[in-house]
Amino acid sequence: MPTQDELAKSLLSDPQVQAAMAAAGQDAMKDPKVQDAIKQAAMNSGSALAEQIKAQGPDVLKGVQEKALTMANDPEVQKKAKEYAAAAGDMAKKYGAMGANLFMQQVEQGPTGVRLLACLISITSMVNSVLTVINPLSLLSPITYVISAYQLLFAASTALFEMPNDWMEKVSFLKSYQELLSVKCNFLTDVQGRGLFYIFQGSLWAGFASLTDLLDLAVTVLMVFIGILHVMMHYGIGPSAVASQMRTYSGLEQQP
């Protein structure tokens, strides 16, 4: 079974923790953002810490977090965190622009591209929900666990209305569930209704999002964006016009 030091080091190796430490500098141990990042990393940690909590009780979690905070004040640990943050920043600039261009290219395809994006964003929300639901540490925060379970159901439901029909025909259960939703939750069949529901889902994720919890933050932004796009489509504002404005404000080059 891993020692407390080994578990603390695994928390400090989390990318979000390292980013928070790099920003905090010498006062990493006292910085609330570092403390929050370590707490989030512990909640999302792998089976080693989860198994130890099962064996020794939740008190071990507090001990590991305190140990990680103490280690965060080590100058060598802070140096490595800054080196990691610099490398991650360079990668983010390089691939972030590529990802943004690909995203907007999909928006520019019109309703078909928006449906695909909405489906992928819903699946991303489902994955985020599953990661929380299957994590035994989530049981320490029942509200988070319950909301994540609801979000899994919500995202799965909206994804059904964005999937290509030929996908639906291959799984009779999904088709039956979609027909049930069409009757009981008729607003999902309307582009404006789905848009408002996407915004609602995004607002729920916003309750967990922070600069140290990037997956929740990303799902929040994507859900709200795709929701607003759906509502704009309802009022006759085309996706291509939205993408064109986004390129202008972001400085991304127009793709052929």
Order of alpha helices (4+ residues) and beta strands (2+ residues): alpha-alpha-alpha-alpha-alpha-alpha-alpha-alpha-alpha-alpha-alpha-alpha-alpha
